[in-house]
Amino acid sequence: MDSQLWVKILLIAVFVIFAVMLVLPGRGARHLAVRRIALVLVFAVAIVAIAYPELLNSLANLVGVGRGTDLLLYGMVVVLIGNIISTTRRHRQMEREVTQLARALALSEASRNESGSRPRG
């Protein structure tokens, strides 16, 4: 059996979750809460890894990764991609909101112009 099986399964599962996140629409407060909890967990793991680097090596060996630094790299890649996905989703949502506001403003200006008031310059 492959010694890196556990870490491969975990990484594949995380990336499947990320793929699902890309497809599903964002959920306001709930999504924000999950992001904040994840951020706190990342900070906690970073503090523990700094304070007890041998723990990181032991965990790496447990999941089949050769060194703690390799496990840290895998974790950083996961966090980076998660952040990219989250930022992309927020950007898309903001674009939709700006589009809706622009449409509402255009309709408001058009109805104002039809009623005989002067156009804004």
N, CA, C and O atoms as a MOPAC input file, in Angstrom:
PM7 MOZYME 1SCF
protein

 N      0.84600 1    -1.18100 1     0.00000 1
 C      0.00000 1     0.00000 1     0.00000 1
 C      0.89500 1     1.25000 1     0.00000 1
 O      1.96200 1     1.25400 1     0.61400 1
 N      0.46300 1     2.28000 1    -0.67500 1
 C      1.20000 1     3.52900 1    -0.78600 1
 C      1.29900 1     4.21100 1     0.57900 1
 O      0.29500 1     4.35700 1     1.27600 1
 N      2.51900 1     4.63200 1     0.96200 1
 C      2.70300 1     5.25400 1     2.27100 1
 C      2.09400 1     6.65000 1     2.33100 1
 O      1.83000 1     7.15800 1     3.42100 1
 N      1.86900 1     7.26800 1     1.20000 1
 C      1.28600 1     8.60700 1     1.17300 1
 C     -0.21500 1     8.57800 1     0.91600 1
 O     -0.79600 1     9.60100 1     0.55600 1
 N     -0.84000 1     7.44600 1     1.09100 1
 C     -2.25600 1     7.30300 1     0.77300 1
 C     -3.12200 1     8.29700 1     1.54900 1
 O     -4.01700 1     8.91700 1     0.97400 1
 N     -2.86500 1     8.45000 1     2.83700 1
 C     -3.72100 1     9.31900 1     3.65600 1
 C     -3.65200 1    10.76700 1     3.21200 1
 O     -4.67800 1    11.43900 1     3.09900 1
 N     -2.45700 1    11.24200 1     2.96500 1
 C     -2.34200 1    12.63700 1     2.55600 1
 C     -2.92400 1    12.83800 1     1.16000 1
 O     -3.48200 1    13.89800 1     0.87800 1
 N     -2.80600 1    11.85200 1     0.29200 1
 C     -3.39000 1    11.95700 1    -1.04500 1
 C     -4.91000 1    12.01700 1    -0.95100 1
 O     -5.54400 1    12.83700 1    -1.61500 1
 N     -5.49100 1    11.15700 1    -0.13400 1
 C     -6.94600 1    11.15400 1     0.04600 1
 C     -7.40600 1    12.49100 1     0.60100 1
 O     -8.39200 1    13.05600 1     0.12700 1
 N     -6.69600 1    13.00100 1     1.60600 1
 C     -7.06700 1    14.27100 1     2.22500 1
 C     -6.97700 1    15.42000 1     1.22800 1
 O     -7.90200 1    16.22800 1     1.13600 1
 N     -5.88300 1    15.50600 1     0.48500 1
 C     -5.72100 1    16.59200 1    -0.48400 1
 C     -6.75900 1    16.51200 1    -1.60400 1
 O     -7.30200 1    17.53400 1    -2.02100 1
 N     -7.03000 1    15.31600 1    -2.08200 1
 C     -8.04700 1    15.16400 1    -3.12700 1
 C     -9.41200 1    15.57200 1    -2.59700 1
 O    -10.17400 1    16.23400 1    -3.30300 1
 N     -9.73500 1    15.18800 1    -1.36400 1
 C    -11.01600 1    15.56700 1    -0.75800 1
 C    -11.13300 1    17.08200 1    -0.62900 1
 O    -12.18700 1    17.65400 1    -0.90800 1
 N    -10.05600 1    17.72600 1    -0.20900 1
 C    -10.08100 1    19.18600 1    -0.07100 1
 C    -10.31300 1    19.84300 1    -1.42600 1
 O    -11.09300 1    20.79000 1    -1.52100 1
 N     -9.66300 1    19.36700 1    -2.45800 1
 C     -9.83200 1    19.98000 1    -3.76500 1
 C    -11.20800 1    19.68300 1    -4.36800 1
 O    -11.72500 1    20.48900 1    -5.14300 1
 N    -11.80200 1    18.54600 1    -4.02600 1
 C    -13.17900 1    18.28000 1    -4.45300 1
 C    -14.12100 1    19.26800 1    -3.76200 1
 O    -15.04900 1    19.78600 1    -4.38400 1
 N    -13.88000 1    19.52200 1    -2.48500 1
 C    -14.69600 1    20.50500 1    -1.75000 1
 C    -14.54800 1    21.88300 1    -2.38500 1
 O    -15.53700 1    22.59900 1    -2.54200 1
 N    -13.32700 1    22.26400 1    -2.75300 1
 C    -13.11300 1    23.54200 1    -3.41900 1
 C    -13.88000 1    23.60500 1    -4.73800 1
 O    -14.46900 1    24.63500 1    -5.06400 1
 N    -13.87600 1    22.52000 1    -5.49100 1
 C    -14.60000 1    22.49100 1    -6.76200 1
 C    -16.09200 1    22.68500 1    -6.53400 1
 O    -16.75100 1    23.40200 1    -7.28600 1
 N    -16.62300 1    22.04700 1    -5.49800 1
 C    -18.03700 1    22.20700 1    -5.17000 1
 C    -18.31700 1    23.65600 1    -4.76500 1
 O    -19.35700 1    24.21300 1    -5.11700 1
 N    -17.38700 1    24.26300 1    -4.02500 1
 C    -17.55400 1    25.65800 1    -3.62100 1
 C    -17.63400 1    26.58400 1    -4.82200 1
 O    -18.35400 1    27.58200 1    -4.78700 1
 N    -16.90800 1    26.27000 1    -5.87800 1
 C    -16.95400 1    27.09300 1    -7.08400 1
 C    -18.31200 1    27.02300 1    -7.76400 1
 O    -18.75700 1    27.99700 1    -8.37000 1
 N    -18.97100 1    25.87300 1    -7.66600 1
 C    -20.23800 1    25.67100 1    -8.35200 1
 C    -21.41100 1    26.24300 1    -7.55600 1
 O    -22.33500 1    26.81800 1    -8.13100 1
 N    -21.37100 1    26.08500 1    -6.23200 1
 C    -22.48300 1    26.53400 1    -5.39600 1
 C    -22.41900 1    28.03800 1    -5.16800 1
 O    -21.33500 1    28.61800 1    -5.11600 1
 N    -23.58800 1    28.67000 1    -5.03200 1
 C    -23.58500 1    30.10800 1    -4.75900 1
 C    -23.13400 1    30.38000 1    -3.32700 1
 O    -23.27800 1    29.53300 1    -2.44600 1
 N    -22.58700 1    31.57200 1    -3.11100 1
 C    -22.13400 1    31.95500 1    -1.77600 1
 C    -23.30800 1    32.22800 1    -0.84500 1
 O    -24.38800 1    32.61900 1    -1.28700 1
 N    -23.08700 1    32.02200 1     0.41700 1
 C    -24.11400 1    32.27400 1     1.42200 1
 C    -23.54000 1    33.29900 1     2.39600 1
 O    -22.58700 1    33.00400 1     3.11600 1
 N    -24.09700 1    34.46300 1     2.42000 1
 C    -23.64700 1    35.61300 1     3.17700 1
 C    -22.95900 1    35.36200 1     4.50600 1
 O    -21.75900 1    35.09400 1     4.54600 1
 N    -23.71000 1    35.44800 1     5.58900 1
 C    -23.13400 1    35.40000 1     6.93100 1
 C    -22.52800 1    34.02900 1     7.24000 1
 O    -21.49400 1    33.94200 1     7.90300 1
 N    -23.15500 1    32.98600 1     6.77100 1
 C    -22.63700 1    31.63500 1     7.03000 1
 C    -21.27300 1    31.44700 1     6.37400 1
 O    -20.34600 1    30.91400 1     6.98500 1
 N    -21.16600 1    31.88300 1     5.14600 1
 C    -19.90400 1    31.75900 1     4.41300 1
 C    -18.80800 1    32.56800 1     5.10100 1
 O    -17.66900 1    32.11300 1     5.21400 1
 N    -19.15500 1    33.76500 1     5.55700 1
 C    -18.19600 1    34.61800 1     6.24700 1
 C    -17.73500 1    33.97100 1     7.55400 1
 O    -16.55600 1    34.03600 1     7.89900 1
 N    -18.66300 1    33.34900 1     8.27800 1
 C    -18.30700 1    32.68900 1     9.53700 1
 C    -17.34800 1    31.52300 1     9.29500 1
 O    -16.38600 1    31.34700 1    10.04300 1
 N    -17.59800 1    30.74200 1     8.27500 1
 C    -16.71600 1    29.61500 1     7.94700 1
 C    -15.32600 1    30.12800 1     7.58200 1
 O    -14.32000 1    29.54600 1     7.98800 1
 N    -15.26900 1    31.21200 1     6.82000 1
 C    -13.97800 1    31.79600 1     6.45400 1
 C    -13.20500 1    32.26500 1     7.67500 1
 O    -11.99600 1    32.05500 1     7.77600 1
 N    -13.91200 1    32.90300 1     8.60200 1
 C    -13.24200 1    33.39700 1     9.80900 1
 C    -12.75800 1    32.25500 1    10.69300 1
 O    -11.66600 1    32.32800 1    11.25500 1
 N    -13.54800 1    31.21700 1    10.81900 1
 C    -13.12800 1    30.05000 1    11.61500 1
 C    -11.91000 1    29.40700 1    10.97500 1
 O    -10.96400 1    29.03900 1    11.67100 1
 N    -11.92500 1    29.26700 1     9.65600 1
 C    -10.78300 1    28.67800 1     8.95000 1
 C     -9.53300 1    29.52100 1     9.15300 1
 O     -8.44000 1    28.98100 1     9.32500 1
 N     -9.68400 1    30.83100 1     9.13400 1
 C     -8.53500 1    31.71600 1     9.33400 1
 C     -7.95500 1    31.55600 1    10.73900 1
 O     -6.73600 1    31.51900 1    10.91000 1
 N     -8.81500 1    31.46100 1    11.72900 1
 C     -8.35200 1    31.26300 1    13.11400 1
 C     -7.62900 1    29.92600 1    13.23000 1
 O     -6.60200 1    29.83500 1    13.90300 1
 N     -8.15400 1    28.89000 1    12.58200 1
 C     -7.49800 1    27.58200 1    12.61500 1
 C     -6.12700 1    27.62200 1    11.95000 1
 O     -5.18300 1    27.00400 1    12.44100 1
 N     -6.01200 1    28.34300 1    10.83900 1
 C     -4.71800 1    28.46600 1    10.16400 1
 C     -3.71100 1    29.14500 1    11.08600 1
 O     -2.56400 1    28.71000 1    11.18100 1
 N     -4.13200 1    30.20700 1    11.76200 1
 C     -3.23500 1    30.88300 1    12.69400 1
 C     -2.84100 1    29.97700 1    13.85200 1
 O     -1.68100 1    29.95800 1    14.26300 1
 N     -3.80000 1    29.23000 1    14.37500 1
 C     -3.50100 1    28.32600 1    15.49400 1
 C     -2.49600 1    27.25600 1    15.06700 1
 O     -1.54900 1    26.96700 1    15.79900 1
 N     -2.69900 1    26.67000 1    13.89200 1
 C     -1.77200 1    25.65000 1    13.38700 1
 C     -0.38600 1    26.24900 1    13.16400 1
 O      0.62400 1    25.61100 1    13.45900 1
 N     -0.33900 1    27.47100 1    12.64600 1
 C      0.95200 1    28.12600 1    12.41200 1
 C      1.68900 1    28.35200 1    13.73000 1
 O      2.89800 1    28.13500 1    13.80800 1
 N      0.97800 1    28.78000 1    14.75100 1
 C      1.60800 1    29.01500 1    16.05900 1
 C      2.13200 1    27.71600 1    16.64600 1
 O      3.24500 1    27.67600 1    17.17200 1
 N      1.33800 1    26.65300 1    16.56000 1
 C      1.78100 1    25.35400 1    17.08400 1
 C      2.98600 1    24.84700 1    16.29100 1
 O      3.92100 1    24.29800 1    16.87300 1
 N      2.97200 1    25.02500 1    14.97000 1
 C      4.09400 1    24.56200 1    14.13800 1
 C      5.37500 1    25.31600 1    14.46300 1
 O      6.46700 1    24.74800 1    14.41800 1
 N      5.23800 1    26.59400 1    14.78900 1
 C      6.41900 1    27.38200 1    15.15700 1
 C      6.92900 1    26.96800 1    16.53200 1
 O      8.13400 1    26.81100 1    16.73200 1
 N      6.02100 1    26.79400 1    17.46900 1
 C      6.40800 1    26.46800 1    18.84600 1
 C      6.93100 1    25.03900 1    18.97600 1
 O      7.85700 1    24.78300 1    19.74500 1
 N      6.34000 1    24.11000 1    18.22800 1
 C      6.70500 1    22.69500 1    18.33100 1
 C      6.92900 1    22.10300 1    16.93900 1
 O      6.07200 1    21.36900 1    16.44700 1
 N      8.05300 1    22.40200 1    16.29700 1
 C      8.27900 1    21.90500 1    14.93100 1
 C      8.34900 1    20.38500 1    14.85800 1
 O      8.04600 1    19.80900 1    13.81300 1
 N      8.73800 1    19.72900 1    15.93200 1
 C      8.78700 1    18.25800 1    15.91300 1
 C      7.39200 1    17.65600 1    15.78200 1
 O      7.24300 1    16.54700 1    15.26800 1
 N      6.36300 1    18.38000 1    16.24200 1
 C      4.98100 1    17.91400 1    16.06600 1
 C      4.62600 1    17.86200 1    14.57900 1
 O      3.94800 1    16.94100 1    14.12200 1
 N      5.08900 1    18.85400 1    13.84200 1
 C      4.82200 1    18.89400 1    12.40500 1
 C      5.49400 1    17.71600 1    11.70300 1
 O      4.90300 1    17.10900 1    10.81100 1
 N      6.71000 1    17.39100 1    12.09400 1
 C      7.39800 1    16.22300 1    11.52500 1
 C      6.66800 1    14.93600 1    11.87500 1
 O      6.50400 1    14.06100 1    11.02500 1
 N      6.22800 1    14.81700 1    13.12500 1
 C      5.50100 1    13.61300 1    13.54400 1
 C      4.19600 1    13.46400 1    12.77800 1
 O      3.84700 1    12.36500 1    12.34700 1
 N      3.46900 1    14.57500 1    12.60600 1
 C      2.21300 1    14.53200 1    11.85900 1
 C      2.47200 1    14.17000 1    10.40000 1
 O      1.71900 1    13.40400 1     9.79900 1
 N      3.54500 1    14.73000 1     9.83500 1
 C      3.89500 1    14.41400 1     8.44900 1
 C      4.17900 1    12.92200 1     8.29100 1
 O      3.71300 1    12.29600 1     7.33900 1
 N      4.94000 1    12.35800 1     9.21800 1
 C      5.23500 1    10.92300 1     9.15400 1
 C      3.97200 1    10.09300 1     9.33300 1
 O      3.83400 1     9.02900 1     8.72900 1
 N      3.05100 1    10.57400 1    10.15800 1
 C      1.80400 1     9.84700 1    10.40700 1
 C      0.95200 1     9.74600 1     9.13700 1
 O      0.34700 1     8.70700 1     8.87200 1
 N      0.90800 1    10.82600 1     8.36000 1
 C      0.07900 1    10.80800 1     7.15200 1
 C      0.84300 1    10.36200 1     5.90900 1
 O      0.27700 1    10.30600 1     4.81800 1
 N      2.11800 1    10.04600 1     6.07100 1
 C      2.87100 1     9.49200 1     4.95200 1
 C      3.67500 1    10.49500 1     4.15900 1
 O      4.12400 1    10.19000 1     3.05400 1
 N      3.86700 1    11.68500 1     4.69700 1
 C      4.70000 1    12.69100 1     4.04100 1
 C      6.07300 1    12.62300 1     4.68000 1
 O      6.18800 1    12.45300 1     5.89300 1
 N      7.10700 1    12.75500 1     3.87500 1
 C      8.47200 1    12.58500 1     4.36200 1
 C      8.89300 1    13.55900 1     5.43500 1
 O      9.46800 1    13.15200 1     6.44400 1
 N      8.61900 1    14.84500 1     5.24100 1
 C      9.09700 1    15.86300 1     6.17500 1
 C      7.96400 1    16.81400 1     6.54600 1
 O      6.97900 1    16.95600 1     5.82200 1
 N      8.13500 1    17.45400 1     7.68700 1
 C      7.15900 1    18.44100 1     8.12500 1
 C      7.07600 1    19.63200 1     7.19300 1
 O      6.00100 1    20.20300 1     7.00600 1
 N      8.20500 1    20.01400 1     6.60400 1
 C      8.19800 1    21.14500 1     5.67200 1
 C      7.38400 1    20.82900 1     4.42100 1
 O      6.73800 1    21.71400 1     3.86100 1
 N      7.41300 1    19.57200 1     3.98100 1
 C      6.59000 1    19.18100 1     2.82900 1
 C      5.10600 1    19.26400 1     3.17900 1
 O      4.29600 1    19.74000 1     2.38500 1
 N      4.76700 1    18.80000 1     4.36300 1
 C      3.37400 1    18.88200 1     4.81600 1
 C      2.94900 1    20.33900 1     4.92500 1
 O      1.83000 1    20.68700 1     4.54900 1
 N      3.82200 1    21.18500 1     5.43000 1
 C      3.53500 1    22.61200 1     5.52500 1
 C      3.30700 1    23.20500 1     4.13500 1
 O      2.40000 1    24.01600 1     3.94700 1
 N      4.12400 1    22.80400 1     3.16500 1
 C      3.94200 1    23.28000 1     1.79600 1
 C      2.58500 1    22.85500 1     1.24500 1
 O      1.88700 1    23.66900 1     0.64000 1
 N      2.20100 1    21.59800 1     1.44300 1
 C      0.88900 1    21.12900 1     0.99100 1
 C     -0.21800 1    21.96100 1     1.62400 1
 O     -1.16900 1    22.36400 1     0.95300 1
 N     -0.08500 1    22.21300 1     2.91700 1
 C     -1.08900 1    23.01300 1     3.61700 1
 C     -1.16700 1    24.43300 1     3.07600 1
 O     -2.25400 1    24.99200 1     2.93500 1
 N     -0.01400 1    25.01000 1     2.77500 1
 C      0.00200 1    26.37400 1     2.24200 1
 C     -0.63500 1    26.43300 1     0.85600 1
 O     -1.32200 1    27.40200 1     0.53200 1
 N     -0.41400 1    25.41300 1     0.04400 1
 C     -1.04100 1    25.36700 1    -1.28200 1
 C     -2.55600 1    25.29000 1    -1.13100 1
 O     -3.28400 1    25.96900 1    -1.85400 1
 N     -3.03400 1    24.47500 1    -0.20600 1
 C     -4.47100 1    24.35200 1     0.02500 1
 C     -5.05100 1    25.69400 1     0.47400 1
 O     -6.09000 1    26.12200 1    -0.03100 1
 N     -4.39100 1    26.35100 1     1.40900 1
 C     -4.86600 1    27.64500 1     1.90100 1
 C     -4.84700 1    28.67700 1     0.77700 1
 O     -5.79500 1    29.45200 1     0.64400 1
 N     -3.79400 1    28.70500 1    -0.03200 1
 C     -3.69900 1    29.65100 1    -1.13400 1
 C     -4.83400 1    29.45100 1    -2.13700 1
 O     -5.48300 1    30.41400 1    -2.54400 1
 N     -5.07000 1    28.21700 1    -2.52800 1
 C     -6.13800 1    27.95300 1    -3.50200 1
 C     -7.50200 1    28.26900 1    -2.90000 1
 O     -8.37100 1    28.81100 1    -3.58300 1
 N     -7.69400 1    27.93700 1    -1.63700 1
 C     -8.94600 1    28.30100 1    -0.96400 1
 C     -9.15900 1    29.79900 1    -0.95000 1
 O    -10.27400 1    30.27300 1    -1.16500 1
 N     -8.09700 1    30.54900 1    -0.69900 1
 C     -8.18600 1    32.00900 1    -0.69400 1
 C     -8.49400 1    32.54200 1    -2.08900 1
 O     -9.29100 1    33.46900 1    -2.24000 1
 N     -7.87400 1    31.96800 1    -3.09600 1
 C     -8.13800 1    32.39300 1    -4.47600 1
 C     -9.60000 1    32.14700 1    -4.83300 1
 O    -10.24600 1    33.00000 1    -5.44100 1
 N    -10.11400 1    30.99600 1    -4.46000 1
 C    -11.51500 1    30.67400 1    -4.75100 1
 C    -12.44000 1    31.64600 1    -4.02700 1
 O    -13.39300 1    32.15800 1    -4.61400 1
 N    -12.16200 1    31.89500 1    -2.76800 1
 C    -12.99500 1    32.80100 1    -1.98100 1
 C    -12.97000 1    34.21100 1    -2.56700 1
 O    -14.01400 1    34.85300 1    -2.67800 1
 N    -11.80700 1    34.68900 1    -2.93500 1
 C    -11.68200 1    36.02700 1    -3.50400 1
 C    -12.40100 1    36.11600 1    -4.84600 1
 O    -13.05200 1    37.12000 1    -5.13500 1
 N    -12.28900 1    35.08200 1    -5.65900 1
 C    -12.96800 1    35.06300 1    -6.95100 1
 C    -14.47300 1    35.11900 1    -6.77900 1
 O    -15.16100 1    35.83900 1    -7.50400 1
 N    -14.98300 1    34.36800 1    -5.82800 1
 C    -16.43400 1    34.36300 1    -5.58500 1
 C    -16.91000 1    35.73200 1    -5.10900 1
 O    -17.95000 1    36.22200 1    -5.55000 1
 N    -16.14300 1    36.34900 1    -4.20600 1
 C    -16.52400 1    37.68500 1    -3.72200 1
 C    -16.48900 1    38.69300 1    -4.86500 1
 O    -17.36300 1    39.55400 1    -4.96400 1
 N    -15.49000 1    38.58700 1    -5.71700 1
 C    -15.37700 1    39.50000 1    -6.85700 1
 C    -16.57100 1    39.33900 1    -7.80200 1
 O    -17.13300 1    40.33000 1    -8.26700 1
 N    -16.95400 1    38.10100 1    -8.08200 1
 C    -18.11300 1    37.85100 1    -8.94000 1
 C    -19.38200 1    38.44300 1    -8.34100 1
 O    -20.19000 1    39.04200 1    -9.05100 1
 N    -19.55200 1    38.27300 1    -7.03300 1
 C    -20.73300 1    38.80500 1    -6.35600 1
 C    -20.74900 1    40.33000 1    -6.43200 1
 O    -21.79700 1    40.92800 1    -6.67900 1
 N    -19.61100 1    40.95100 1    -6.22300 1
 C    -19.53700 1    42.40900 1    -6.30500 1
 C    -19.82600 1    42.89500 1    -7.72000 1
 O    -20.46800 1    43.93000 1    -7.89800 1
 N    -19.36400 1    42.16600 1    -8.72400 1
 C    -19.66300 1    42.53400 1   -10.11100 1
 C    -21.16600 1    42.47600 1   -10.37600 1
 O    -21.71700 1    43.35400 1   -11.04000 1
 N    -21.83100 1    41.43500 1    -9.85400 1
 C    -23.29000 1    41.33400 1   -10.01800 1
 C    -23.99700 1    42.50700 1    -9.33900 1
 O    -24.93900 1    43.07000 1    -9.89500 1
 N    -23.54600 1    42.87400 1    -8.14400 1
 C    -24.16600 1    43.98100 1    -7.42700 1
 C    -23.95800 1    45.30300 1    -8.15900 1
 O    -24.88400 1    46.11100 1    -8.24000 1
 N    -22.75900 1    45.53900 1    -8.69300 1
 C    -22.49200 1    46.76400 1    -9.44100 1
 C    -23.35700 1    46.80300 1   -10.69700 1
 O    -23.88300 1    47.85900 1   -11.05000 1
 N    -23.50900 1    45.67800 1   -11.36800 1
 C    -24.35300 1    45.61800 1   -12.56400 1
 C    -25.79600 1    45.97100 1   -12.21600 1
 O    -26.43800 1    46.73900 1   -12.93300 1
 N    -26.30900 1    45.41200 1   -11.11600 1
 C    -27.68400 1    45.71000 1   -10.70400 1
 C    -27.84500 1    47.19000 1   -10.36100 1
 O    -28.85000 1    47.80600 1   -10.71700 1
 N    -26.85900 1    47.75800 1    -9.67300 1
 C    -26.92500 1    49.18200 1    -9.33700 1
 C    -26.86600 1    50.05200 1   -10.59000 1
 O    -27.58500 1    51.04700 1   -10.68600 1
 N    -26.01900 1    49.68800 1   -11.54800 1
 C    -25.91800 1    50.45200 1   -12.79200 1
 C    -27.23500 1    50.39200 1   -13.56500 1
 O    -27.67500 1    51.39900 1   -14.12000 1
 N    -27.85800 1    49.23100 1   -13.60500 1
 C    -29.15500 1    49.10700 1   -14.29200 1
 C    -30.21700 1    49.96000 1   -13.61700 1
 O    -30.99000 1    50.65300 1   -14.27900 1
 N    -30.24400 1    49.89900 1   -12.28200 1
 C    -31.23400 1    50.68900 1   -11.54300 1
 C    -31.01500 1    52.17800 1   -11.77200 1
 O    -31.97500 1    52.93000 1   -11.94100 1
 N    -29.76200 1    52.60400 1   -11.77700 1
 C    -29.45900 1    54.01100 1   -12.01900 1
 C    -29.84900 1    54.41600 1   -13.43300 1
 O    -30.41300 1    55.49200 1   -13.63300 1
 N    -29.55600 1    53.57100 1   -14.41400 1
 C    -29.90200 1    53.87700 1   -15.80200 1
 C    -31.41600 1    53.98700 1   -15.97300 1
 O    -31.90000 1    54.88500 1   -16.66200 1
 N    -32.16200 1    53.07800 1   -15.34900 1
 C    -33.62400 1    53.13900 1   -15.42900 1
 C    -34.15100 1    54.38800 1   -14.73400 1
 O    -35.09700 1    55.01100 1   -15.21800 1
 N    -33.56300 1    54.75300 1   -13.62800 1
 C    -33.98100 1    55.94500 1   -12.89500 1
 C    -33.71600 1    57.20300 1   -13.72200 1
 O    -34.56200 1    58.09200 1   -13.80600 1
 N    -32.53400 1    57.26500 1   -14.32800 1
 C    -32.20000 1    58.41000 1   -15.17200 1
 C    -33.11600 1    58.47400 1   -16.39700 1
 O    -33.53700 1    59.55900 1   -16.79800 1
 N    -33.42200 1    57.33300 1   -16.98500 1
 C    -34.27400 1    57.30200 1   -18.16900 1
 C    -35.68200 1    57.77400 1   -17.82700 1
 O    -36.27700 1    58.53400 1   -18.59000 1
 N    -36.21900 1    57.34100 1   -16.69900 1
 C    -37.57100 1    57.76700 1   -16.33000 1
 C    -37.58100 1    59.24100 1   -15.95400 1
 O    -38.57200 1    59.92900 1   -16.19600 1
 N    -36.50100 1    59.73600 1   -15.36800 1
 C    -36.39900 1    61.15100 1   -15.02900 1
 C    -36.35700 1    62.00000 1   -16.30000 1
 O    -36.97700 1    63.06200 1   -16.36400 1
 N    -35.61600 1    61.52200 1   -17.31900 1
 C    -35.52400 1    62.25600 1   -18.59000 1
 C    -36.84200 1    62.25400 1   -19.33700 1
 O    -37.16900 1    63.24200 1   -19.99500 1
 N    -37.60500 1    61.18500 1   -19.25800 1
 C    -38.88900 1    61.09800 1   -19.93100 1
 C    -39.90600 1    62.01900 1   -19.29000 1
 O    -40.81800 1    62.49800 1   -19.96400 1
 N    -39.76500 1    62.27500 1   -17.99800 1
 C    -40.74200 1    63.11600 1   -17.30500 1
 C    -40.47000 1    64.59400 1   -17.53400 1
 O    -41.22400 1    65.43500 1   -17.04400 1
 N    -39.41100 1    64.93500 1   -18.26600 1
 C    -39.21700 1    66.32600 1   -18.65500 1
 C    -38.14100 1    67.05600 1   -17.86000 1
 O    -37.91000 1    68.24100 1   -18.10000 1
 N    -37.49800 1    66.40600 1   -16.94800 1
 C    -36.43400 1    67.10000 1   -16.22000 1
 C    -35.16400 1    67.10100 1   -17.04800 1
 O    -35.01500 1    66.32000 1   -17.98800 1
 N    -34.25400 1    67.99000 1   -16.68400 1
 C    -33.00300 1    68.11100 1   -17.42600 1
 C    -32.10000 1    66.91300 1   -17.15800 1
 O    -32.05600 1    66.41900 1   -16.03100 1
 N    -31.37200 1    66.43200 1   -18.18000 1
 C    -30.41900 1    65.34600 1   -17.94500 1
 C    -29.22400 1    65.82900 1   -17.11800 1
 O    -28.80600 1    66.98200 1   -17.21400 1
 N    -28.70300 1    64.93800 1   -16.32800 1
 C    -27.52700 1    65.26300 1   -15.50500 1
 C    -26.28900 1    65.17300 1   -16.37000 1
 O    -26.20100 1    64.30300 1   -17.23600 1
 N    -25.34200 1    66.04700 1   -16.15200 1
 C    -24.17700 1    66.13300 1   -16.99600 1
 C    -23.02500 1    65.45300 1   -16.46600 1
 O    -21.96600 1    65.45200 1   -17.09300 1

